[in-house]
């Protein structure tokens, strides 16, 4: 994995996923080391972020590295018309690795082709979010003790949700059964379903959240993302299509966990927070350890 950019979850193999998860477990036991001393990590966030940006910065700080970058493009030369190409060429001179979030699909791939240092995609539009997927895999493995033979329920915005797209691609490397629960307007794109067909994996589509929920090992909730909609009327129609409440978890598997990439809006009621099946805040913490594993693997330190 040394010097290898992570733009799509498919850039890493199944064995590389598993190696990242092993390292994440090591970092969870000892997240404060000085192994990034002398390294500079650039975090370029052209789009708002809380958990992803802060967990990357926490990961780097905990390992003794230095952070440069920005949290909004308005404070950069991009607001003056500087191209992404030029920004990446310039930042490559100042850093050992670039972490980038950008609203345009394909921007991370462009950055990886331009940069002279590895690039980690922290989300490019509705396309992919591979580091979120790796922390999701770590959370699933940690709670279920396996990544094989699981039933994963993906609920909400499956059309624009880059986290579910990346998670589907990763979990398709294992013997996973998928359940897609969404409004008609936000169904999982056909290309991802074709991928599952090619892999010979089962999936089911429904707009009824309660019909199969007792079979779930993981319920992966997603926010309906207003920023992805060009039609505000369409957004208003579907924004509260699914709201998970605690009473809906009655009769589900004892070890079932509810995940969410966060932020949530209305899709998980706060009464779920005290349920033993709620795992989304622990999931966010797992992002620090997983991103420490990703960074140190790419830099060849681990």
Residue frames as qw, qx, qy, qz and C-alpha x, y, z in Angstrom:
[[0.000, 0.881, 0.473, 0.000, 0.00, 0.00, 0.00],
 [0.426, -0.532, 0.043, 0.730, 3.03, 2.29, 0.26],
 [0.035, -0.334, 0.303, 0.892, 2.68, 5.49, -1.81],
 [0.012, 0.344, 0.847, 0.404, -0.67, 4.25, -3.14],
 [0.293, -0.113, 0.039, -0.948, -3.53, 6.73, -3.42],
 [0.094, 0.354, 0.907, -0.205, -6.93, 5.77, -2.04],
 [0.235, 0.043, -0.237, -0.942, -9.52, 7.30, -4.36],
 [0.759, -0.115, -0.311, -0.560, -12.06, 4.48, -4.62],
 [0.730, -0.383, 0.502, -0.261, -12.64, 1.59, -2.27],
 [0.952, 0.289, 0.099, 0.017, -11.79, -0.64, -5.24],
 [0.330, 0.798, -0.465, 0.193, -8.22, 0.73, -5.20],
 [0.262, -0.473, 0.784, -0.305, -7.54, -1.61, -2.27],
 [0.541, 0.023, -0.810, -0.225, -7.90, -5.39, -2.33],
 [0.778, -0.500, -0.278, -0.260, -9.77, -7.52, 0.18],
 [0.799, -0.154, -0.327, 0.480, -6.45, -8.46, 1.81],
 [0.263, 0.302, -0.155, 0.903, -5.53, -4.79, 2.06],
 [0.504, -0.590, -0.170, -0.607, -8.88, -4.02, 3.72],
 [0.862, -0.412, -0.294, 0.033, -8.17, -6.71, 6.30],
 [0.639, 0.069, -0.268, 0.718, -4.65, -5.39, 6.91],
 [0.068, -0.494, 0.036, -0.866, -6.06, -1.89, 7.54],
 [0.698, -0.546, -0.208, -0.415, -8.52, -3.36, 10.04],
 [0.841, -0.201, -0.331, 0.377, -5.72, -5.18, 11.86],
 [0.394, 0.228, -0.189, 0.870, -3.76, -1.94, 12.12],
 [0.338, -0.574, -0.122, -0.736, -6.84, -0.04, 13.29],
 [0.817, -0.490, -0.299, -0.064, -7.21, -2.50, 16.16],
 [0.701, -0.047, -0.259, 0.663, -3.57, -1.87, 17.08],
 [0.117, 0.371, -0.043, 0.920, -4.08, 1.89, 17.02],
 [0.562, -0.620, -0.286, -0.468, -7.22, 1.59, 19.14],
 [0.816, -0.416, -0.286, 0.281, -5.04, 0.06, 21.86],
 [0.520, -0.456, 0.032, 0.722, -2.38, 2.75, 21.45],
 [0.393, 0.814, 0.373, 0.209, -3.61, 5.81, 19.48],
 [0.065, -0.983, 0.171, 0.011, -0.90, 8.18, 20.75],
 [0.841, -0.108, 0.219, 0.483, 2.53, 7.52, 19.29],
 [0.045, -0.824, 0.196, 0.529, 5.18, 9.69, 17.66],
 [0.660, 0.044, 0.640, 0.391, 5.55, 7.80, 14.41],
 [0.432, 0.764, 0.377, 0.295, 4.44, 10.69, 12.14],
 [0.326, -0.810, 0.077, 0.481, 7.02, 13.10, 13.50],
 [0.254, -0.395, 0.527, 0.709, 8.48, 15.03, 10.55],
 [0.191, 0.359, 0.799, 0.443, 5.52, 14.27, 8.24],
 [0.225, 0.261, 0.103, -0.933, 3.14, 16.93, 6.92],
 [0.196, 0.423, 0.875, 0.133, -0.42, 15.96, 6.01],
 [0.152, 0.034, -0.156, -0.975, -2.53, 18.39, 3.95],
 [0.191, 0.488, 0.829, -0.196, -6.30, 18.36, 4.55],
 [0.083, 0.057, -0.331, -0.938, -8.07, 20.13, 1.67],
 [0.160, 0.490, 0.830, -0.212, -11.81, 20.39, 2.34],
 [0.052, -0.089, -0.382, -0.918, -13.59, 22.19, -0.49],
 [0.545, -0.427, -0.513, -0.508, -16.88, 21.03, 1.04],
 [0.445, -0.589, 0.362, -0.569, -18.07, 21.23, 4.69],
 [0.769, -0.036, -0.634, 0.076, -17.11, 18.41, 7.03],
 [0.491, -0.715, 0.312, -0.387, -16.99, 17.83, 10.76],
 [0.897, -0.302, 0.321, -0.039, -16.30, 14.17, 11.57],
 [0.882, 0.358, 0.053, 0.303, -14.13, 13.33, 8.57],
 [0.317, 0.777, -0.245, 0.485, -11.92, 16.41, 8.81],
 [0.416, -0.724, 0.388, -0.389, -11.59, 16.35, 12.59],
 [0.944, -0.216, 0.248, -0.010, -10.98, 12.61, 12.76],
 [0.778, 0.477, -0.083, 0.401, -8.20, 12.89, 10.16],
 [0.103, 0.777, -0.310, 0.538, -6.67, 15.78, 12.07],
 [0.700, -0.565, 0.325, -0.291, -7.04, 13.93, 15.37],
 [0.985, 0.076, 0.074, 0.138, -5.45, 10.84, 13.79],
 [0.598, 0.591, -0.192, 0.507, -2.45, 12.82, 12.55],
 [0.192, -0.770, 0.317, -0.520, -2.03, 14.82, 15.76],
 [0.860, -0.427, 0.208, -0.186, -2.16, 11.68, 17.88],
 [0.936, 0.093, 0.102, 0.322, 0.75, 10.25, 15.91],
 [0.484, -0.592, 0.131, 0.631, 2.87, 13.42, 16.10],
 [0.467, 0.347, 0.485, 0.652, 2.37, 14.67, 12.53],
 [0.003, 0.368, 0.064, -0.928, 1.80, 18.22, 11.29],
 [0.338, 0.619, 0.706, 0.063, -1.39, 19.37, 9.54],
 [0.003, 0.288, -0.170, -0.942, -1.81, 22.08, 6.93],
 [0.064, 0.375, 0.827, 0.414, -4.82, 22.89, 4.81],
 [0.268, -0.057, 0.038, -0.961, -8.23, 24.51, 4.90],
 [0.217, 0.295, 0.879, -0.305, -11.82, 23.71, 5.89],
 [0.430, 0.746, 0.442, -0.252, -13.60, 25.84, 3.27],
 [0.618, 0.316, 0.369, 0.619, -12.66, 26.82, -0.26],
 [0.054, 0.951, 0.233, 0.197, -13.79, 30.42, 0.27],
 [0.430, -0.853, 0.218, 0.197, -10.59, 31.05, 2.23],
 [0.687, -0.174, 0.518, 0.479, -8.33, 29.77, -0.57],
 [0.009, 0.410, -0.439, -0.799, -7.19, 30.87, -4.00],
 [0.164, 0.342, 0.886, 0.265, -9.96, 28.69, -5.45],
 [0.096, 0.793, 0.490, -0.350, -12.23, 31.64, -4.68],
 [0.011, 0.715, -0.264, -0.648, -10.03, 33.68, -7.03],
 [0.759, 0.540, -0.139, -0.338, -10.41, 31.16, -9.82],
 [0.056, -0.544, 0.834, 0.076, -7.42, 28.90, -9.21],
 [0.790, 0.102, -0.478, -0.369, -8.00, 25.49, -10.78],
 [0.895, -0.387, 0.184, -0.121, -7.99, 22.25, -8.82],
 [0.870, 0.334, -0.114, 0.344, -5.03, 21.17, -10.94],
 [0.277, 0.674, -0.306, 0.613, -2.96, 24.13, -9.80],
 [0.567, -0.644, 0.254, -0.446, -4.01, 23.80, -6.17],
 [0.979, -0.180, 0.098, 0.018, -2.99, 20.15, -6.03],
 [0.730, 0.461, -0.185, 0.470, 0.32, 20.78, -7.81],
 [0.006, -0.728, 0.311, -0.612, 1.11, 23.50, -5.31],
 [0.712, -0.539, 0.260, -0.367, 0.07, 21.59, -2.17],
 [0.977, 0.096, -0.127, 0.143, 2.09, 18.57, -3.31],
 [0.465, 0.582, -0.363, 0.560, 5.20, 20.68, -2.76],
 [0.239, -0.587, 0.383, -0.672, 4.30, 21.25, 0.88],
 [0.765, -0.273, 0.355, -0.463, 3.10, 17.85, 2.09],
 [0.123, -0.294, 0.944, 0.089, 3.73, 14.11, 2.24],
 [0.045, 0.361, 0.923, 0.122, 0.09, 13.13, 1.74],
 [0.260, -0.070, -0.093, -0.958, -3.09, 14.96, 0.70],
 [0.109, 0.425, 0.871, -0.221, -6.54, 14.28, 2.14],
 [0.123, 0.047, -0.254, -0.958, -9.21, 15.93, -0.01],
 [0.274, 0.544, 0.763, -0.215, -12.97, 16.41, -0.01],
 [0.053, 0.189, -0.350, -0.916, -14.57, 18.02, -3.05],
 [0.579, 0.336, 0.416, -0.616, -18.17, 18.36, -4.28],
 [0.618, 0.520, -0.350, -0.474, -17.42, 17.19, -7.83],
 [0.943, -0.027, 0.333, -0.006, -17.41, 13.51, -8.73],
 [0.827, 0.436, 0.031, 0.354, -14.06, 12.48, -10.21],
 [0.010, 0.938, -0.242, 0.247, -12.15, 15.31, -8.53],
 [0.672, -0.586, 0.453, 0.015, -10.23, 12.92, -6.28],
 [0.873, 0.192, 0.344, 0.288, -9.10, 10.82, -9.24],
 [0.423, 0.835, -0.018, 0.352, -7.90, 13.95, -11.01],
 [0.313, -0.872, 0.337, -0.168, -6.02, 15.03, -7.90],
 [0.833, -0.321, 0.431, 0.128, -4.31, 11.63, -7.61],
 [0.783, 0.441, 0.250, 0.361, -3.14, 11.88, -11.22],
 [0.221, 0.891, -0.076, 0.389, -1.77, 15.39, -10.72],
 [0.515, -0.807, 0.261, -0.126, -0.22, 15.09, -7.26],
 [0.495, 0.535, -0.656, 0.198, 3.36, 14.01, -6.65],
 [0.138, -0.210, 0.821, -0.512, 2.30, 12.57, -3.26],
 [0.106, -0.321, -0.937, -0.087, -0.48, 10.08, -2.41],
 [0.358, -0.205, -0.040, -0.910, -4.06, 11.36, -2.29],
 [0.000, -0.268, -0.925, 0.270, -6.78, 10.07, 0.03],
 [0.246, -0.401, -0.478, -0.742, -10.34, 10.73, -1.08],
 [0.027, 0.173, 0.693, -0.699, -12.41, 12.10, 1.83],
 [0.359, 0.615, 0.640, -0.286, -15.51, 12.25, -0.37],
 [0.059, -0.161, 0.447, 0.878, -16.05, 13.40, -3.97],
 [0.490, -0.023, -0.272, -0.828, -19.64, 14.43, -4.53],
 [0.851, -0.087, 0.202, -0.477, -22.06, 11.51, -4.63],
 [0.664, 0.452, -0.590, -0.084, -19.33, 9.18, -5.86],
 [0.813, -0.082, -0.530, 0.227, -17.20, 7.51, -3.14],
 [0.338, -0.793, 0.318, -0.394, -16.04, 7.88, 0.45],
 [0.798, 0.159, -0.576, 0.084, -13.51, 5.05, 0.91],
 [0.195, 0.277, -0.689, 0.641, -12.12, 5.99, 4.32],
 [0.603, -0.174, 0.258, -0.734, -15.65, 6.08, 5.73],
 [0.892, 0.084, -0.337, -0.288, -16.11, 2.60, 4.29],
 [0.576, 0.255, -0.690, 0.357, -12.98, 1.28, 5.98],
 [0.148, -0.212, 0.603, -0.754, -14.12, 2.60, 9.35],
 [0.778, -0.034, -0.007, -0.627, -17.53, 1.07, 8.63],
 [0.810, 0.170, -0.561, -0.021, -15.86, -2.28, 7.94],
 [0.258, 0.263, -0.712, 0.598, -13.93, -1.96, 11.19],
 [0.457, -0.153, 0.367, -0.796, -17.17, -1.19, 13.07],
 [0.865, 0.053, -0.231, -0.443, -18.96, -4.14, 11.47],
 [0.695, 0.222, -0.655, 0.196, -16.11, -6.56, 12.12],
 [0.052, 0.287, -0.638, 0.713, -15.70, -5.32, 15.69],
 [0.559, -0.088, 0.337, -0.752, -19.39, -5.75, 16.55],
 [0.900, 0.159, -0.081, -0.397, -20.21, -8.86, 14.49],
 [0.613, -0.466, 0.627, 0.119, -16.83, -10.62, 14.82],
 [0.570, 0.149, 0.695, 0.412, -16.88, -11.29, 11.07],
 [0.231, 0.447, -0.216, -0.837, -17.44, -9.65, 7.69],
 [0.201, 0.045, -0.872, -0.445, -18.89, -12.78, 6.09],
 [0.254, -0.383, -0.878, -0.133, -22.47, -14.06, 5.84],
 [0.014, -0.370, -0.453, 0.811, -24.10, -10.85, 7.07],
 [0.149, 0.711, 0.625, 0.286, -27.35, -9.16, 6.14],
 [0.240, -0.215, -0.073, 0.944, -26.75, -5.45, 5.60],
 [0.152, 0.798, 0.583, 0.012, -29.74, -3.10, 5.44],
 [0.275, -0.027, 0.114, 0.954, -29.10, 0.20, 3.67],
 [0.010, 0.740, 0.660, -0.128, -31.82, 2.75, 4.38],
 [0.040, -0.802, -0.137, 0.580, -32.63, 6.19, 2.99],
 [0.381, 0.834, -0.211, -0.338, -30.70, 7.99, 0.27],
 [0.792, -0.115, 0.534, 0.273, -29.19, 5.22, -1.81],
 [0.608, 0.730, 0.221, 0.222, -29.01, 7.29, -5.00],
 [0.213, 0.881, -0.214, 0.363, -26.71, 10.10, -3.86],
 [0.671, -0.694, 0.249, -0.081, -25.24, 8.47, -0.74],
 [0.482, 0.648, -0.584, 0.081, -21.55, 7.97, -1.44],
 [0.328, -0.452, 0.758, -0.338, -21.10, 6.07, 1.83],
 [0.825, 0.102, 0.477, -0.287, -23.51, 3.31, 0.80],
 [0.740, 0.626, -0.224, -0.105, -21.96, 3.10, -2.66],
 [0.208, 0.640, -0.710, 0.210, -18.50, 2.54, -1.21],
 [0.517, -0.275, 0.711, -0.389, -19.76, 0.15, 1.48],
 [0.891, 0.302, 0.174, -0.291, -21.59, -1.94, -1.11],
 [0.635, 0.636, -0.438, 0.025, -18.43, -2.28, -3.19],
 [0.024, -0.541, 0.771, -0.336, -16.38, -3.31, -0.16],
 [0.616, -0.110, 0.650, -0.431, -18.90, -5.74, 1.33],
 [0.854, 0.405, -0.098, -0.312, -19.37, -7.35, -2.08],
 [0.351, 0.550, -0.750, 0.111, -15.92, -8.88, -1.45],
 [0.194, -0.117, 0.877, -0.423, -17.59, -10.96, 1.25],
 [0.151, -0.324, -0.891, -0.281, -20.67, -13.20, 1.23],
 [0.117, 0.216, 0.381, -0.892, -23.14, -10.40, 1.97],
 [0.066, 0.597, 0.759, 0.249, -26.89, -10.20, 1.47],
 [0.067, -0.023, -0.058, 0.996, -28.09, -6.64, 0.89],
 [0.047, 0.711, 0.699, -0.057, -31.47, -5.06, 1.60],
 [0.169, 0.129, 0.144, 0.967, -32.08, -1.68, -0.06],
 [0.064, -0.716, -0.668, 0.193, -34.82, 0.38, 1.60],
 [0.156, -0.226, 0.104, 0.956, -35.53, 3.72, -0.05],
 [0.480, 0.628, 0.277, -0.546, -38.17, 5.85, -1.74],
 [0.766, 0.493, 0.366, 0.188, -38.51, 5.27, -5.48],
 [0.284, 0.947, -0.092, 0.116, -36.70, 8.58, -6.16],
 [0.169, -0.801, 0.562, -0.118, -33.63, 7.51, -4.15],
 [0.994, -0.004, 0.099, -0.045, -33.14, 3.89, -5.22],
 [0.585, -0.464, 0.521, 0.415, -29.70, 2.30, -5.46],
 [0.384, 0.650, -0.385, -0.531, -28.32, 3.07, -8.96],
 [0.953, 0.238, -0.008, -0.188, -28.51, 0.21, -11.45],
 [0.506, 0.636, -0.557, 0.174, -24.74, 0.06, -11.91],
 [0.224, -0.458, 0.741, -0.437, -24.23, -1.07, -8.31],
 [0.825, 0.030, 0.401, -0.398, -26.96, -3.70, -8.60],
 [0.813, 0.510, -0.268, -0.081, -25.37, -4.98, -11.80],
 [0.164, 0.606, -0.721, 0.294, -22.11, -5.35, -9.86],
 [0.543, -0.230, 0.676, -0.442, -23.88, -7.52, -7.28],
 [0.894, 0.318, 0.083, -0.306, -25.46, -9.58, -10.08],
 [0.605, 0.612, -0.505, 0.072, -22.01, -10.20, -11.53],
 [0.033, -0.470, 0.779, -0.414, -20.73, -11.27, -8.11],
 [0.537, -0.200, -0.799, -0.181, -23.70, -13.60, -7.63],
 [0.093, -0.084, -0.653, 0.747, -24.81, -11.86, -4.43],
 [0.108, -0.641, -0.751, -0.116, -28.40, -11.58, -3.26],
 [0.024, -0.073, -0.220, 0.972, -30.12, -8.25, -2.79],
 [0.003, -0.642, -0.766, -0.030, -33.67, -7.14, -2.15],
 [0.033, 0.171, 0.049, 0.983, -35.34, -3.78, -2.79],
 [0.218, -0.649, -0.729, -0.015, -38.32, -2.48, -0.87],
 [0.027, -0.538, 0.062, -0.840, -39.81, 0.74, 0.40],
 [0.729, -0.579, -0.202, -0.304, -41.18, -0.98, 3.54],
 [0.067, 0.652, -0.627, 0.421, -38.71, -0.51, 6.38],
 [0.587, -0.346, 0.556, -0.476, -40.43, -2.92, 8.81],
 [0.896, 0.194, -0.201, -0.347, -41.01, -5.86, 6.48],
 [0.878, 0.196, -0.383, 0.211, -37.61, -7.57, 6.90],
 [0.027, -0.816, 0.386, -0.429, -35.94, -5.62, 9.72],
 [0.791, -0.486, 0.324, -0.184, -35.79, -8.57, 12.14],
 [0.948, 0.208, 0.049, 0.236, -33.37, -10.29, 9.77],
 [0.310, 0.874, -0.233, 0.292, -30.80, -7.48, 9.90],
 [0.783, -0.218, -0.228, 0.535, -27.28, -7.83, 11.28],
 [0.281, -0.248, -0.014, 0.927, -26.49, -4.19, 10.43],
 [0.228, 0.853, 0.469, 0.038, -28.90, -1.33, 9.74],
 [0.435, -0.104, 0.140, 0.884, -27.02, 1.40, 7.90],
 [0.135, 0.858, 0.450, -0.206, -29.08, 4.60, 8.04],
 [0.431, 0.131, 0.235, 0.861, -28.34, 7.56, 5.74],
 [0.079, 0.605, 0.252, -0.751, -29.32, 11.20, 5.64],
 [0.487, 0.699, 0.462, 0.246, -31.29, 12.51, 2.68],
 [0.476, -0.294, 0.078, 0.825, -28.74, 15.06, 1.49],
 [0.251, 0.864, 0.312, -0.304, -30.34, 18.36, 0.58],
 [0.089, -0.741, 0.390, 0.539, -27.12, 19.58, -1.04],
 [0.325, -0.080, 0.840, 0.427, -27.31, 16.83, -3.70],
 [0.339, 0.625, 0.703, -0.029, -30.77, 17.86, -4.94],
 [0.146, 0.066, 0.307, 0.938, -31.28, 20.31, -7.78],
 [0.367, -0.475, -0.497, -0.627, -35.06, 20.24, -7.26],
 [0.120, -0.228, 0.601, -0.757, -36.11, 21.51, -3.78],
 [0.751, -0.082, -0.011, -0.655, -39.60, 20.09, -4.23],
 [0.824, 0.120, -0.553, -0.030, -38.18, 16.59, -4.70],
 [0.298, 0.249, -0.692, 0.609, -36.10, 17.02, -1.54],
 [0.413, -0.193, 0.356, -0.816, -39.11, 18.14, 0.53],
 [0.835, -0.002, -0.265, -0.482, -41.08, 15.12, -0.69],
 [0.879, 0.057, -0.465, 0.094, -38.53, 12.52, 0.47],
 [0.136, 0.627, -0.528, 0.556, -36.55, 14.17, 3.28],
 [0.436, -0.317, 0.640, -0.548, -38.41, 12.36, 6.08],
 [0.730, 0.115, -0.527, -0.420, -39.19, 9.15, 4.22],
 [0.811, -0.169, -0.544, 0.134, -37.69, 6.94, 6.94],
 [0.216, -0.684, 0.420, -0.557, -37.30, 7.68, 10.63],
 [0.635, -0.022, -0.752, 0.178, -35.89, 4.94, 12.86],
 [0.480, -0.607, 0.214, -0.596, -37.44, 4.82, 16.34],
 [0.153, -0.392, 0.858, -0.296, -36.55, 2.59, 19.25],
 [0.719, 0.088, 0.522, -0.450, -39.80, 0.63, 19.17],
 [0.762, 0.527, -0.248, -0.283, -38.96, -0.44, 15.61],
 [0.250, 0.542, -0.792, 0.125, -35.96, -2.37, 16.98],
 [0.663, -0.209, 0.566, -0.444, -38.12, -4.69, 19.04],
 [0.921, 0.183, 0.320, -0.127, -37.63, -8.29, 18.00],
 [0.556, 0.735, -0.387, 0.028, -34.42, -7.62, 16.05],
 [0.850, 0.078, -0.413, 0.317, -31.28, -9.68, 16.59],
 [0.608, -0.741, -0.132, 0.253, -29.60, -9.14, 19.96],
 [0.584, -0.356, 0.246, 0.686, -26.29, -8.28, 18.35],
 [0.403, 0.698, 0.405, 0.432, -27.73, -6.11, 15.56],
 [0.337, -0.466, -0.093, 0.813, -26.15, -2.65, 15.36],
 [0.318, 0.891, 0.324, 0.020, -27.40, 0.60, 13.88],
 [0.531, -0.184, 0.198, 0.803, -24.74, 2.53, 11.94],
 [0.267, 0.924, 0.274, 0.011, -24.89, 6.00, 10.40],
 [0.642, 0.276, -0.018, 0.715, -22.05, 8.00, 8.78],
 [0.241, -0.766, -0.319, 0.503, -23.48, 11.16, 10.42],
 [0.205, -0.010, 0.480, -0.853, -24.55, 13.91, 10.57],
 [0.015, 0.473, 0.879, 0.063, -28.11, 12.82, 11.19],
 [0.212, -0.244, -0.101, -0.941, -31.09, 15.10, 10.76],
 [0.669, -0.162, 0.223, -0.690, -34.41, 13.34, 11.49],
 [0.737, 0.191, -0.578, -0.294, -33.73, 9.81, 10.28],
 [0.564, -0.125, -0.752, 0.317, -32.75, 8.39, 13.70],
 [0.440, -0.788, -0.168, -0.396, -34.89, 9.51, 16.61],
 [0.023, 0.630, -0.596, 0.497, -32.97, 10.39, 19.77],
 [0.799, -0.337, 0.310, -0.390, -34.78, 7.61, 21.65],
 [0.940, 0.254, -0.209, 0.087, -32.57, 5.16, 19.72],
 [0.231, 0.746, -0.495, 0.380, -29.42, 6.67, 21.25],
 [0.440, -0.491, 0.622, -0.422, -29.81, 4.79, 24.54],
 [0.970, 0.102, 0.007, -0.221, -30.49, 1.47, 22.83],
 [0.634, -0.460, 0.563, 0.263, -27.69, -1.12, 23.08],
 [0.719, 0.387, 0.493, 0.300, -28.05, -1.48, 19.31],
 [0.230, 0.973, -0.011, 0.015, -27.08, 2.15, 18.63],
 [0.811, -0.214, 0.171, 0.518, -23.45, 2.25, 17.49],
 [0.476, 0.780, 0.172, 0.368, -23.10, 5.42, 15.40],
 [0.178, -0.949, 0.236, -0.112, -21.16, 7.48, 17.93],
 [0.724, -0.418, 0.505, 0.217, -18.69, 4.64, 18.57],
 [0.742, 0.474, 0.362, 0.305, -18.52, 4.25, 14.79],
 [0.218, 0.950, -0.058, 0.217, -17.36, 7.87, 14.52],
 [0.474, -0.758, 0.446, 0.041, -14.62, 7.24, 17.11],
 [0.852, 0.001, 0.464, 0.243, -13.46, 4.23, 15.10],
 [0.550, 0.814, 0.078, 0.169, -12.70, 6.69, 12.30],
 [0.160, -0.894, 0.418, -0.009, -9.65, 7.98, 14.18],
 [0.647, -0.369, 0.657, 0.117, -8.05, 4.54, 14.50],
 [0.765, 0.425, 0.460, 0.153, -8.92, 3.51, 10.96],
 [0.385, 0.914, -0.037, 0.123, -7.54, 6.72, 9.47],
 [0.350, -0.757, 0.546, 0.074, -4.35, 6.30, 11.47],
 [0.750, -0.036, 0.639, 0.165, -4.05, 2.86, 9.88],
 [0.636, 0.705, 0.287, 0.129, -4.69, 4.23, 6.37],
 [0.114, 0.964, -0.237, 0.026, -2.20, 7.08, 6.65],
 [0.436, -0.636, 0.631, 0.090, 0.62, 5.02, 8.13],
 [0.790, 0.172, 0.571, 0.144, 0.07, 2.23, 5.58],
 [0.558, 0.803, 0.161, 0.135, 0.22, 4.60, 2.62],
 [0.007, 0.925, -0.373, 0.074, 3.30, 6.35, 3.99],
 [0.777, 0.296, -0.531, 0.162, 4.99, 2.95, 4.49],
 [0.173, -0.578, 0.568, -0.560, 5.39, 3.42, 8.23],
 [0.652, -0.140, 0.636, -0.388, 3.29, 0.36, 9.10]]
